[in-house]
Amino acid sequence: MLQLSLQTGLRAERAGMSKHTPVARAINDMFGEDGRREAFTCFPDDGRICLTKNAPERALRGVAPGRTAWLFAG
């Protein structure tokens, strides 16, 4: 039900926008034939899905500062 109301609301918002705005382009991409809508609308139903990429960036943060130091070590 949430998916249907989200889709309806986004389509209504998209109707009032110019097709050249970045938000309208994002909405058009989401409703394309490549299936992004299903991937986007699954996050309200599954609490484990994170919309940000903070967790993977935090996991890589320990590797990035060491690169320069390891280059000149030894």
PQR file with spaces between the fields and no chain letter, atoms N, CA, C, O and H, PARSE charges and radii, in Angstrom:
ATOM       1  N    MET     1       0.827   -1.194    0.000 -0.4000 1.5000
ATOM       2  CA   MET     1       0.000    0.000    0.000 -0.0000 2.0000
ATOM       3  C    MET     1       0.867    1.252    0.000  0.5500 1.7000
ATOM       4  O    MET     1       0.573    2.227   -0.692 -0.5500 1.4000
ATOM       5  N    LEU     2       1.935    1.212    0.782 -0.4000 1.5000
ATOM       6  CA   LEU     2       2.838    2.356    0.812 -0.0000 2.0000
ATOM       7  C    LEU     2       3.479    2.577   -0.550  0.5500 1.7000
ATOM       8  O    LEU     2       3.687    3.716   -0.969 -0.5500 1.4000
ATOM       9  H    LEU     2       2.175    0.420    1.344  0.4000 1.0000
ATOM      10  N    GLN     3       3.791    1.483   -1.240 -0.4000 1.5000
ATOM      11  CA   GLN     3       4.406    1.596   -2.551 -0.0000 2.0000
ATOM      12  C    GLN     3       3.475    2.279   -3.541  0.5500 1.7000
ATOM      13  O    GLN     3       3.906    3.107   -4.342 -0.5500 1.4000
ATOM      14  H    GLN     3       3.622    0.558   -0.899  0.4000 1.0000
ATOM      15  N    LEU     4       2.207    1.930   -3.481 -0.4000 1.5000
ATOM      16  CA   LEU     4       1.243    2.522   -4.399 -0.0000 2.0000
ATOM      17  C    LEU     4       1.056    4.003   -4.106  0.5500 1.7000
ATOM      18  O    LEU     4       0.984    4.807   -5.036 -0.5500 1.4000
ATOM      19  H    LEU     4       1.857    1.257   -2.830  0.4000 1.0000
ATOM      20  N    SER     5       0.976    4.379   -2.840 -0.4000 1.5000
ATOM      21  CA   SER     5       0.799    5.795   -2.518 -0.0000 2.0000
ATOM      22  C    SER     5       2.058    6.594   -2.844  0.5500 1.7000
ATOM      23  O    SER     5       1.968    7.753   -3.248 -0.5500 1.4000
ATOM      24  H    SER     5       1.034    3.726   -2.085  0.4000 1.0000
ATOM      25  N    LEU     6       3.238    5.977   -2.671 -0.4000 1.5000
ATOM      26  CA   LEU     6       4.486    6.649   -3.037 -0.0000 2.0000
ATOM      27  C    LEU     6       4.542    6.866   -4.542  0.5500 1.7000
ATOM      28  O    LEU     6       4.910    7.948   -4.999 -0.5500 1.4000
ATOM      29  H    LEU     6       3.311    5.035   -2.342  0.4000 1.0000
ATOM      30  N    GLN     7       4.184    5.857   -5.307 -0.4000 1.5000
ATOM      31  CA   GLN     7       4.195    5.964   -6.759 -0.0000 2.0000
ATOM      32  C    GLN     7       3.190    7.018   -7.229  0.5500 1.7000
ATOM      33  O    GLN     7       3.500    7.828   -8.102 -0.5500 1.4000
ATOM      34  H    GLN     7       3.885    4.978   -4.935  0.4000 1.0000
ATOM      35  N    THR     8       2.009    7.006   -6.660 -0.4000 1.5000
ATOM      36  CA   THR     8       0.977    7.971   -7.045 -0.0000 2.0000
ATOM      37  C    THR     8       1.413    9.395   -6.719  0.5500 1.7000
ATOM      38  O    THR     8       1.235   10.308   -7.526 -0.5500 1.4000
ATOM      39  H    THR     8       1.757    6.347   -5.951  0.4000 1.0000
ATOM      40  N    GLY     9       1.983    9.577   -5.537 -0.4000 1.5000
ATOM      41  CA   GLY     9       2.444   10.910   -5.137 -0.0000 2.0000
ATOM      42  C    GLY     9       3.577   11.428   -6.010  0.5500 1.7000
ATOM      43  O    GLY     9       3.591   12.600   -6.387 -0.5500 1.4000
ATOM      44  H    GLY     9       2.128    8.836   -4.881  0.4000 1.0000
ATOM      45  N    LEU    10       4.530   10.553   -6.332 -0.4000 1.5000
ATOM      46  CA   LEU    10       5.636   10.978   -7.196 -0.0000 2.0000
ATOM      47  C    LEU    10       5.159   11.307   -8.600  0.5500 1.7000
ATOM      48  O    LEU    10       5.631   12.269   -9.206 -0.5500 1.4000
ATOM      49  H    LEU    10       4.519    9.601   -6.026  0.4000 1.0000
ATOM      50  N    ARG    11       4.234   10.525   -9.120 -0.4000 1.5000
ATOM      51  CA   ARG    11       3.703   10.827  -10.459 -0.0000 2.0000
ATOM      52  C    ARG    11       2.938   12.151  -10.457  0.5500 1.7000
ATOM      53  O    ARG    11       2.998   12.902  -11.431 -0.5500 1.4000
ATOM      54  H    ARG    11       3.850    9.743   -8.628  0.4000 1.0000
ATOM      55  N    ALA    12       2.227   12.438   -9.381 -0.4000 1.5000
ATOM      56  CA   ALA    12       1.498   13.709   -9.295 -0.0000 2.0000
ATOM      57  C    ALA    12       2.472   14.882   -9.209  0.5500 1.7000
ATOM      58  O    ALA    12       2.254   15.914   -9.844 -0.5500 1.4000
ATOM      59  H    ALA    12       2.178   11.828   -8.590  0.4000 1.0000
ATOM      60  N    GLU    13       3.535   14.736   -8.437 -0.4000 1.5000
ATOM      61  CA   GLU    13       4.541   15.797   -8.353 -0.0000 2.0000
ATOM      62  C    GLU    13       5.241   15.996   -9.698  0.5500 1.7000
ATOM      63  O    GLU    13       5.514   17.124  -10.108 -0.5500 1.4000
ATOM      64  H    GLU    13       3.713   13.898   -7.921  0.4000 1.0000
ATOM      65  N    ARG    14       5.524   14.891  -10.370 -0.4000 1.5000
ATOM      66  CA   ARG    14       6.226   14.945  -11.651 -0.0000 2.0000
ATOM      67  C    ARG    14       5.390   15.657  -12.709  0.5500 1.7000
ATOM      68  O    ARG    14       5.940   16.308  -13.597 -0.5500 1.4000
ATOM      69  H    ARG    14       5.302   13.975  -10.037  0.4000 1.0000
ATOM      70  N    ALA    15       4.071   15.540  -12.622 -0.4000 1.5000
ATOM      71  CA   ALA    15       3.196   16.170  -13.616 -0.0000 2.0000
ATOM      72  C    ALA    15       3.314   17.693  -13.609  0.5500 1.7000
ATOM      73  O    ALA    15       3.101   18.331  -14.640 -0.5500 1.4000
ATOM      74  H    ALA    15       3.624   15.011  -11.901  0.4000 1.0000
ATOM      75  N    GLY    16       3.646   18.277  -12.472 -0.4000 1.5000
ATOM      76  CA   GLY    16       3.741   19.726  -12.387 -0.0000 2.0000
ATOM      77  C    GLY    16       5.131   20.281  -12.614  0.5500 1.7000
ATOM      78  O    GLY    16       5.332   21.487  -12.470 -0.5500 1.4000
ATOM      79  H    GLY    16       3.819   17.758  -11.635  0.4000 1.0000
ATOM      80  N    MET    17       6.103   19.444  -12.965 -0.4000 1.5000
ATOM      81  CA   MET    17       7.489   19.887  -13.129 -0.0000 2.0000
ATOM      82  C    MET    17       7.877   19.949  -14.596  0.5500 1.7000
ATOM      83  O    MET    17       7.287   19.288  -15.451 -0.5500 1.4000
ATOM      84  H    MET    17       5.940   18.464  -13.082  0.4000 1.0000
ATOM      85  N    SER    18       8.891   20.765  -14.859 -0.4000 1.5000
ATOM      86  CA   SER    18       9.501   20.758  -16.185 -0.0000 2.0000
ATOM      87  C    SER    18      10.333   19.492  -16.330  0.5500 1.7000
ATOM      88  O    SER    18      10.894   19.006  -15.348 -0.5500 1.4000
ATOM      89  H    SER    18       9.370   21.301  -14.165  0.4000 1.0000
ATOM      90  N    LYS    19      10.420   18.958  -17.529 -0.4000 1.5000
ATOM      91  CA   LYS    19      11.153   17.709  -17.720 -0.0000 2.0000
ATOM      92  C    LYS    19      12.666   17.888  -17.600  0.5500 1.7000
ATOM      93  O    LYS    19      13.406   16.905  -17.580 -0.5500 1.4000
ATOM      94  H    LYS    19       9.964   19.353  -18.327  0.4000 1.0000
ATOM      95  N    HIS    20      13.121   19.120  -17.521 -0.4000 1.5000
ATOM      96  CA   HIS    20      14.554   19.391  -17.458 -0.0000 2.0000
ATOM      97  C    HIS    20      15.077   19.568  -16.032  0.5500 1.7000
ATOM      98  O    HIS    20      16.285   19.705  -15.838 -0.5500 1.4000
ATOM      99  H    HIS    20      12.520   19.919  -17.537  0.4000 1.0000
ATOM     100  N    THR    21      14.210   19.566  -15.049 -0.4000 1.5000
ATOM     101  CA   THR    21      14.682   19.720  -13.670 -0.0000 2.0000
ATOM     102  C    THR    21      15.317   18.419  -13.193  0.5500 1.7000
ATOM     103  O    THR    21      14.893   17.339  -13.604 -0.5500 1.4000
ATOM     104  H    THR    21      13.229   19.454  -15.207  0.4000 1.0000
ATOM     105  N    PRO    22      16.333   18.508  -12.327 -0.5600 1.5000
ATOM     106  CA   PRO    22      16.996   17.291  -11.840  0.2800 2.0000
ATOM     107  C    PRO    22      16.059   16.334  -11.100  0.5500 1.7000
ATOM     108  O    PRO    22      16.209   15.117  -11.206 -0.5500 1.4000
ATOM     109  N    VAL    23      15.102   16.869  -10.359 -0.4000 1.5000
ATOM     110  CA   VAL    23      14.165   16.012   -9.628 -0.0000 2.0000
ATOM     111  C    VAL    23      13.263   15.262  -10.605  0.5500 1.7000
ATOM     112  O    VAL    23      12.995   14.075  -10.419 -0.5500 1.4000
ATOM     113  H    VAL    23      14.979   17.858  -10.273  0.4000 1.0000
ATOM     114  N    ALA    24      12.801   15.947  -11.636 -0.4000 1.5000
ATOM     115  CA   ALA    24      11.952   15.289  -12.641 -0.0000 2.0000
ATOM     116  C    ALA    24      12.731   14.201  -13.375  0.5500 1.7000
ATOM     117  O    ALA    24      12.181   13.141  -13.676 -0.5500 1.4000
ATOM     118  H    ALA    24      13.019   16.911  -11.787  0.4000 1.0000
ATOM     119  N    ARG    25      14.001   14.455  -13.664 -0.4000 1.5000
ATOM     120  CA   ARG    25      14.824   13.431  -14.314 -0.0000 2.0000
ATOM     121  C    ARG    25      14.995   12.213  -13.415  0.5500 1.7000
ATOM     122  O    ARG    25      14.966   11.078  -13.891 -0.5500 1.4000
ATOM     123  H    ARG    25      14.448   15.315  -13.420  0.4000 1.0000
ATOM     124  N    ALA    26      15.174   12.445  -12.119 -0.4000 1.5000
ATOM     125  CA   ALA    26      15.316   11.327  -11.178 -0.0000 2.0000
ATOM     126  C    ALA    26      14.027   10.512  -11.102  0.5500 1.7000
ATOM     127  O    ALA    26      14.069    9.283  -11.066 -0.5500 1.4000
ATOM     128  H    ALA    26      15.197   13.367  -11.733  0.4000 1.0000
ATOM     129  N    ILE    27      12.892   11.191  -11.078 -0.4000 1.5000
ATOM     130  CA   ILE    27      11.608   10.484  -11.040 -0.0000 2.0000
ATOM     131  C    ILE    27      11.408    9.692  -12.333  0.5500 1.7000
ATOM     132  O    ILE    27      10.932    8.557  -12.298 -0.5500 1.4000
ATOM     133  H    ILE    27      12.858   12.190  -11.107  0.4000 1.0000
ATOM     134  N    ASN    28      11.769   10.283  -13.466 -0.4000 1.5000
ATOM     135  CA   ASN    28      11.658    9.567  -14.743 -0.0000 2.0000
ATOM     136  C    ASN    28      12.553    8.331  -14.752  0.5500 1.7000
ATOM     137  O    ASN    28      12.146    7.276  -15.237 -0.5500 1.4000
ATOM     138  H    ASN    28      12.156   11.205  -13.495  0.4000 1.0000
ATOM     139  N    ASP    29      13.752    8.451  -14.228 -0.4000 1.5000
ATOM     140  CA   ASP    29      14.658    7.302  -14.159 -0.0000 2.0000
ATOM     141  C    ASP    29      14.090    6.204  -13.278  0.5500 1.7000
ATOM     142  O    ASP    29      14.220    5.018  -13.580 -0.5500 1.4000
ATOM     143  H    ASP    29      14.083    9.308  -13.834  0.4000 1.0000
ATOM     144  N    MET    30      13.462    6.608  -12.191 -0.4000 1.5000
ATOM     145  CA   MET    30      12.930    5.617  -11.260 -0.0000 2.0000
ATOM     146  C    MET    30      11.773    4.832  -11.889  0.5500 1.7000
ATOM     147  O    MET    30      11.623    3.642  -11.610 -0.5500 1.4000
ATOM     148  H    MET    30      13.356    7.571  -11.945  0.4000 1.0000
ATOM     149  N    PHE    31      10.971    5.459  -12.713 -0.4000 1.5000
ATOM     150  CA   PHE    31       9.835    4.784  -13.325 -0.0000 2.0000
ATOM     151  C    PHE    31      10.172    4.221  -14.700  0.5500 1.7000
ATOM     152  O    PHE    31       9.261    3.881  -15.456 -0.5500 1.4000
ATOM     153  H    PHE    31      11.092    6.425  -12.939  0.4000 1.0000
ATOM     154  N    GLY    32      11.432    4.115  -15.042 -0.4000 1.5000
ATOM     155  CA   GLY    32      11.854    3.548  -16.324 -0.0000 2.0000
ATOM     156  C    GLY    32      11.620    2.048  -16.374  0.5500 1.7000
ATOM     157  O    GLY    32      11.124    1.444  -15.423 -0.5500 1.4000
ATOM     158  H    GLY    32      12.172    4.391  -14.429  0.4000 1.0000
ATOM     159  N    GLU    33      11.988    1.463  -17.507 -0.4000 1.5000
ATOM     160  CA   GLU    33      11.755    0.037  -17.713 -0.0000 2.0000
ATOM     161  C    GLU    33      12.799   -0.852  -17.057  0.5500 1.7000
ATOM     162  O    GLU    33      12.661   -2.074  -17.100 -0.5500 1.4000
ATOM     163  H    GLU    33      12.391    1.953  -18.279  0.4000 1.0000
ATOM     164  N    ASP    34      13.829   -0.292  -16.455 -0.4000 1.5000
ATOM     165  CA   ASP    34      14.914   -1.119  -15.932 -0.0000 2.0000
ATOM     166  C    ASP    34      14.669   -1.626  -14.511  0.5500 1.7000
ATOM     167  O    ASP    34      15.557   -2.252  -13.932 -0.5500 1.4000
ATOM     168  H    ASP    34      13.941    0.701  -16.420  0.4000 1.0000
ATOM     169  N    GLY    35      13.516   -1.379  -13.944 -0.4000 1.5000
ATOM     170  CA   GLY    35      13.160   -1.982  -12.658 -0.0000 2.0000
ATOM     171  C    GLY    35      13.674   -1.257  -11.434  0.5500 1.7000
ATOM     172  O    GLY    35      13.757   -1.858  -10.363 -0.5500 1.4000
ATOM     173  H    GLY    35      12.795   -0.871  -14.414  0.4000 1.0000
ATOM     174  N    ARG    36      14.016   -0.005  -11.551 -0.4000 1.5000
ATOM     175  CA   ARG    36      14.509    0.731  -10.386 -0.0000 2.0000
ATOM     176  C    ARG    36      13.402    1.014   -9.375  0.5500 1.7000
ATOM     177  O    ARG    36      13.670    1.189   -8.187 -0.5500 1.4000
ATOM     178  H    ARG    36      13.949    0.484  -12.422  0.4000 1.0000
ATOM     179  N    ARG    37      12.165    1.057   -9.848 -0.4000 1.5000
ATOM     180  CA   ARG    37      11.063    1.371   -8.939 -0.0000 2.0000
ATOM     181  C    ARG    37      10.940    0.322   -7.852  0.5500 1.7000
ATOM     182  O    ARG    37      10.730    0.658   -6.687 -0.5500 1.4000
ATOM     183  H    ARG    37      11.948    0.914  -10.814  0.4000 1.0000
ATOM     184  N    GLU    38      11.068   -0.939   -8.217 -0.4000 1.5000
ATOM     185  CA   GLU    38      10.957   -2.000   -7.220 -0.0000 2.0000
ATOM     186  C    GLU    38      12.087   -1.897   -6.202  0.5500 1.7000
ATOM     187  O    GLU    38      11.873   -2.105   -5.008 -0.5500 1.4000
ATOM     188  H    GLU    38      11.238   -1.212   -9.164  0.4000 1.0000
ATOM     189  N    ALA    39      13.284   -1.579   -6.673 -0.4000 1.5000
ATOM     190  CA   ALA    39      14.421   -1.445   -5.762 -0.0000 2.0000
ATOM     191  C    ALA    39      14.246   -0.239   -4.847  0.5500 1.7000
ATOM     192  O    ALA    39      14.615   -0.297   -3.674 -0.5500 1.4000
ATOM     193  H    ALA    39      13.458   -1.410   -7.644  0.4000 1.0000
ATOM     194  N    PHE    40      13.694    0.845   -5.362 -0.4000 1.5000
ATOM     195  CA   PHE    40      13.525    2.049   -4.554 -0.0000 2.0000
ATOM     196  C    PHE    40      12.395    1.910   -3.545  0.5500 1.7000
ATOM     197  O    PHE    40      12.501    2.408   -2.425 -0.5500 1.4000
ATOM     198  H    PHE    40      13.395    0.893   -6.315  0.4000 1.0000
ATOM     199  N    THR    41      11.323    1.242   -3.928 -0.4000 1.5000
ATOM     200  CA   THR    41      10.162    1.183   -3.042 -0.0000 2.0000
ATOM     201  C    THR    41      10.228    0.050   -2.031  0.5500 1.7000
ATOM     202  O    THR    41       9.304   -0.100   -1.231 -0.5500 1.4000
ATOM     203  H    THR    41      11.237    0.838   -4.838  0.4000 1.0000
ATOM     204  N    CYS    42      11.288   -0.755   -2.037 -0.4000 1.5000
ATOM     205  CA   CYS    42      11.372   -1.842   -1.052 -0.0000 2.0000
ATOM     206  C    CYS    42      11.896   -1.356    0.289  0.5500 1.7000
ATOM     207  O    CYS    42      11.740   -2.067    1.281 -0.5500 1.4000
ATOM     208  H    CYS    42      12.038   -0.634   -2.687  0.4000 1.0000
ATOM     209  N    PHE    43      12.514   -0.173    0.371 -0.4000 1.5000
ATOM     210  CA   PHE    43      13.095    0.256    1.631 -0.0000 2.0000
ATOM     211  C    PHE    43      12.085    0.565    2.732  0.5500 1.7000
ATOM     212  O    PHE    43      12.427    0.369    3.898 -0.5500 1.4000
ATOM     213  H    PHE    43      12.641    0.405   -0.435  0.4000 1.0000
ATOM     214  N    PRO    44      10.860    1.037    2.452 -0.5600 1.5000
ATOM     215  CA   PRO    44       9.933    1.239    3.572  0.2800 2.0000
ATOM     216  C    PRO    44       9.470   -0.078    4.204  0.5500 1.7000
ATOM     217  O    PRO    44       9.107   -0.102    5.380 -0.5500 1.4000
ATOM     218  N    ASP    45       9.479   -1.160    3.442 -0.4000 1.5000
ATOM     219  CA   ASP    45       9.021   -2.441    3.957 -0.0000 2.0000
ATOM     220  C    ASP    45      10.107   -3.226    4.679  0.5500 1.7000
ATOM     221  O    ASP    45       9.800   -4.081    5.510 -0.5500 1.4000
ATOM     222  H    ASP    45       9.774   -1.140    2.487  0.4000 1.0000
ATOM     223  N    ASP    46      11.372   -2.948    4.376 -0.4000 1.5000
ATOM     224  CA   ASP    46      12.488   -3.689    4.969 -0.0000 2.0000
ATOM     225  C    ASP    46      13.367   -2.700    5.726  0.5500 1.7000
ATOM     226  O    ASP    46      14.041   -1.871    5.115 -0.5500 1.4000
ATOM     227  H    ASP    46      11.621   -2.253    3.702  0.4000 1.0000
ATOM     228  N    GLY    47      13.363   -2.784    7.032 -0.4000 1.5000
ATOM     229  CA   GLY    47      14.105   -1.848    7.863 -0.0000 2.0000
ATOM     230  C    GLY    47      15.607   -2.015    7.812  0.5500 1.7000
ATOM     231  O    GLY    47      16.329   -1.152    8.311 -0.5500 1.4000
ATOM     232  H    GLY    47      12.815   -3.458    7.529  0.4000 1.0000
ATOM     233  N    ARG    48      16.107   -3.094    7.225 -0.4000 1.5000
ATOM     234  CA   ARG    48      17.547   -3.318    7.151 -0.0000 2.0000
ATOM     235  C    ARG    48      18.210   -2.537    6.037  0.5500 1.7000
ATOM     236  O    ARG    48      19.430   -2.374    6.044 -0.5500 1.4000
ATOM     237  H    ARG    48      15.521   -3.795    6.819  0.4000 1.0000
ATOM     238  N    ILE    49      17.442   -2.052    5.083 -0.4000 1.5000
ATOM     239  CA   ILE    49      18.002   -1.360    3.925 -0.0000 2.0000
ATOM     240  C    ILE    49      18.301    0.084    4.295  0.5500 1.7000
ATOM     241  O    ILE    49      17.439    0.795    4.812 -0.5500 1.4000
ATOM     242  H    ILE    49      16.451   -2.184    5.077  0.4000 1.0000
ATOM     243  N    CYS    50      19.522    0.508    4.027 -0.4000 1.5000
ATOM     244  CA   CYS    50      19.943    1.879    4.320 -0.0000 2.0000
ATOM     245  C    CYS    50      19.985    2.667    3.013  0.5500 1.7000
ATOM     246  O    CYS    50      20.507    2.181    2.010 -0.5500 1.4000
ATOM     247  H    CYS    50      20.222   -0.070    3.607  0.4000 1.0000
ATOM     248  N    LEU    51      19.445    3.864    3.022 -0.4000 1.5000
ATOM     249  CA   LEU    51      19.423    4.675    1.804 -0.0000 2.0000
ATOM     250  C    LEU    51      20.727    5.432    1.580  0.5500 1.7000
ATOM     251  O    LEU    51      20.962    5.955    0.491 -0.5500 1.4000
ATOM     252  H    LEU    51      19.021    4.260    3.837  0.4000 1.0000
ATOM     253  N    THR    52      21.561    5.491    2.587 -0.4000 1.5000
ATOM     254  CA   THR    52      22.827    6.192    2.432 -0.0000 2.0000
ATOM     255  C    THR    52      23.958    5.202    2.237  0.5500 1.7000
ATOM     256  O    THR    52      23.790    4.003    2.458 -0.5500 1.4000
ATOM     257  H    THR    52      21.370    5.066    3.472  0.4000 1.0000
ATOM     258  N    LYS    53      25.087    5.695    1.832 -0.4000 1.5000
ATOM     259  CA   LYS    53      26.253    4.832    1.667 -0.0000 2.0000
ATOM     260  C    LYS    53      27.280    5.086    2.768  0.5500 1.7000
ATOM     261  O    LYS    53      28.477    4.889    2.564 -0.5500 1.4000
ATOM     262  H    LYS    53      25.224    6.669    1.652  0.4000 1.0000
ATOM     263  N    ASN    54      26.809    5.522    3.930 -0.4000 1.5000
ATOM     264  CA   ASN    54      27.706    5.823    5.036 -0.0000 2.0000
ATOM     265  C    ASN    54      28.427    4.589    5.558  0.5500 1.7000
ATOM     266  O    ASN    54      29.622    4.668    5.846 -0.5500 1.4000
ATOM     267  H    ASN    54      25.836    5.682    4.096  0.4000 1.0000
ATOM     268  N    ALA    55      27.758    3.466    5.690 -0.4000 1.5000
ATOM     269  CA   ALA    55      28.386    2.263    6.248 -0.0000 2.0000
ATOM     270  C    ALA    55      29.548    1.772    5.394  0.5500 1.7000
ATOM     271  O    ALA    55      30.613    1.500    5.947 -0.5500 1.4000
ATOM     272  H    ALA    55      26.788    3.402    5.457  0.4000 1.0000
ATOM     273  N    PRO    56      29.403    1.642    4.065 -0.5600 1.5000
ATOM     274  CA   PRO    56      30.568    1.214    3.285  0.2800 2.0000
ATOM     275  C    PRO    56      31.694    2.240    3.285  0.5500 1.7000
ATOM     276  O    PRO    56      32.869    1.874    3.250 -0.5500 1.4000
ATOM     277  N    GLU    57      31.341    3.524    3.324 -0.4000 1.5000
ATOM     278  CA   GLU    57      32.388    4.541    3.361 -0.0000 2.0000
ATOM     279  C    GLU    57      33.151    4.485    4.682  0.5500 1.7000
ATOM     280  O    GLU    57      34.368    4.672    4.700 -0.5500 1.4000
ATOM     281  H    GLU    57      30.387    3.822    3.352  0.4000 1.0000
ATOM     282  N    ARG    58      32.453    4.230    5.782 -0.4000 1.5000
ATOM     283  CA   ARG    58      33.142    4.083    7.070 -0.0000 2.0000
ATOM     284  C    ARG    58      34.051    2.865    7.065  0.5500 1.7000
ATOM     285  O    ARG    58      35.126    2.889    7.664 -0.5500 1.4000
ATOM     286  H    ARG    58      31.465    4.078    5.767  0.4000 1.0000
ATOM     287  N    ALA    59      33.626    1.804    6.395 -0.4000 1.5000
ATOM     288  CA   ALA    59      34.447    0.595    6.335 -0.0000 2.0000
ATOM     289  C    ALA    59      35.731    0.835    5.544  0.5500 1.7000
ATOM     290  O    ALA    59      36.762    0.244    5.864 -0.5500 1.4000
ATOM     291  H    ALA    59      32.753    1.785    5.909  0.4000 1.0000
ATOM     292  N    LEU    60      35.693    1.678    4.531 -0.4000 1.5000
ATOM     293  CA   LEU    60      36.878    1.961    3.728 -0.0000 2.0000
ATOM     294  C    LEU    60      37.737    3.078    4.297  0.5500 1.7000
ATOM     295  O    LEU    60      38.869    3.267    3.851 -0.5500 1.4000
ATOM     296  H    LEU    60      34.855    2.158    4.271  0.4000 1.0000
ATOM     297  N    ARG    61      37.237    3.810    5.254 -0.4000 1.5000
ATOM     298  CA   ARG    61      37.961    4.952    5.796 -0.0000 2.0000
ATOM     299  C    ARG    61      39.295    4.541    6.415  0.5500 1.7000
ATOM     300  O    ARG    61      40.259    5.304    6.348 -0.5500 1.4000
ATOM     301  H    ARG    61      36.318    3.657    5.617  0.4000 1.0000
ATOM     302  N    GLY    62      39.372    3.365    7.011 -0.4000 1.5000
ATOM     303  CA   GLY    62      40.625    2.917    7.603 -0.0000 2.0000
ATOM     304  C    GLY    62      41.677    2.581    6.571  0.5500 1.7000
ATOM     305  O    GLY    62      42.869    2.647    6.870 -0.5500 1.4000
ATOM     306  H    GLY    62      38.589    2.745    7.066  0.4000 1.0000
ATOM     307  N    VAL    63      41.275    2.225    5.373 -0.4000 1.5000
ATOM     308  CA   VAL    63      42.220    1.860    4.317 -0.0000 2.0000
ATOM     309  C    VAL    63      42.801    3.098    3.654  0.5500 1.7000
ATOM     310  O    VAL    63      44.002    3.138    3.385 -0.5500 1.4000
ATOM     311  H    VAL    63      40.306    2.172    5.130  0.4000 1.0000
ATOM     312  N    ALA    64      41.997    4.091    3.387 -0.4000 1.5000
ATOM     313  CA   ALA    64      42.425    5.253    2.617 -0.0000 2.0000
ATOM     314  C    ALA    64      43.558    6.044    3.279  0.5500 1.7000
ATOM     315  O    ALA    64      44.514    6.374    2.577 -0.5500 1.4000
ATOM     316  H    ALA    64      41.021    4.058    3.605  0.4000 1.0000
ATOM     317  N    PRO    65      43.526    6.374    4.575 -0.5600 1.5000
ATOM     318  CA   PRO    65      44.637    7.151    5.139  0.2800 2.0000
ATOM     319  C    PRO    65      45.958    6.383    5.134  0.5500 1.7000
ATOM     320  O    PRO    65      47.023    6.997    5.089 -0.5500 1.4000
ATOM     321  N    GLY    66      45.906    5.071    5.177 -0.4000 1.5000
ATOM     322  CA   GLY    66      47.135    4.305    5.221 -0.0000 2.0000
ATOM     323  C    GLY    66      47.851    4.184    3.897  0.5500 1.7000
ATOM     324  O    GLY    66      49.030    3.829    3.875 -0.5500 1.4000
ATOM     325  H    GLY    66      45.040    4.572    5.213  0.4000 1.0000
ATOM     326  N    ARG    67      47.190    4.465    2.800 -0.4000 1.5000
ATOM     327  CA   ARG    67      47.799    4.276    1.487 -0.0000 2.0000
ATOM     328  C    ARG    67      49.086    5.073    1.322  0.5500 1.7000
ATOM     329  O    ARG    67      50.097    4.535    0.870 -0.5500 1.4000
ATOM     330  H    ARG    67      46.233    4.753    2.818  0.4000 1.0000
ATOM     331  N    THR    68      49.055    6.349    1.683 -0.4000 1.5000
ATOM     332  CA   THR    68      50.232    7.185    1.511 -0.0000 2.0000
ATOM     333  C    THR    68      51.338    6.736    2.463  0.5500 1.7000
ATOM     334  O    THR    68      52.500    6.669    2.063 -0.5500 1.4000
ATOM     335  H    THR    68      48.234    6.786    2.050  0.4000 1.0000
ATOM     336  N    ALA    69      51.003    6.435    3.689 -0.4000 1.5000
ATOM     337  CA   ALA    69      52.003    6.015    4.654 -0.0000 2.0000
ATOM     338  C    ALA    69      52.629    4.690    4.251  0.5500 1.7000
ATOM     339  O    ALA    69      53.832    4.500    4.428 -0.5500 1.4000
ATOM     340  H    ALA    69      50.059    6.490    4.014  0.4000 1.0000
ATOM     341  N    TRP    70      51.838    3.769    3.712 -0.4000 1.5000
ATOM     342  CA   TRP    70      52.370    2.461    3.330 -0.0000 2.0000
ATOM     343  C    TRP    70      53.243    2.558    2.073  0.5500 1.7000
ATOM     344  O    TRP    70      54.107    1.710    1.846 -0.5500 1.4000
ATOM     345  H    TRP    70      50.861    3.923    3.568  0.4000 1.0000
ATOM     346  N    LEU    71      53.020    3.566    1.282 -0.4000 1.5000
ATOM     347  CA   LEU    71      53.809    3.724    0.068 -0.0000 2.0000
ATOM     348  C    LEU    71      55.276    3.963    0.396  0.5500 1.7000
ATOM     349  O    LEU    71      56.161    3.458   -0.295 -0.5500 1.4000
ATOM     350  H    LEU    71      52.318    4.254    1.467  0.4000 1.0000
ATOM     351  N    PHE    72      55.533    4.732    1.449 -0.4000 1.5000
ATOM     352  CA   PHE    72      56.905    5.107    1.798 -0.0000 2.0000
ATOM     353  C    PHE    72      57.440    4.298    2.985  0.5500 1.7000
ATOM     354  O    PHE    72      58.536    4.582    3.469 -0.5500 1.4000
ATOM     355  H    PHE    72      54.813    5.142    2.010  0.4000 1.0000
ATOM     356  N    ALA    73      56.707    3.316    3.456 -0.4000 1.5000
ATOM     357  CA   ALA    73      57.177    2.531    4.597 -0.0000 2.0000
ATOM     358  C    ALA    73      58.260    1.553    4.155  0.5500 1.7000
ATOM     359  O    ALA    73      58.195    0.991    3.062 -0.5500 1.4000
ATOM     360  H    ALA    73      55.816    3.085    3.063  0.4000 1.0000
ATOM     361  N    GLY    74      59.242    1.359    5.006 -0.4000 1.5000
ATOM     362  CA   GLY    74      60.258    0.344    4.776 -0.0000 2.0000
ATOM     363  C    GLY    74      61.324    0.830    3.898  0.5500 1.7000
ATOM     364  O    GLY    74      62.264    0.093    3.603 -0.5500 1.4000
ATOM     365  H    GLY    74      59.295    1.816    5.894  0.4000 1.0000
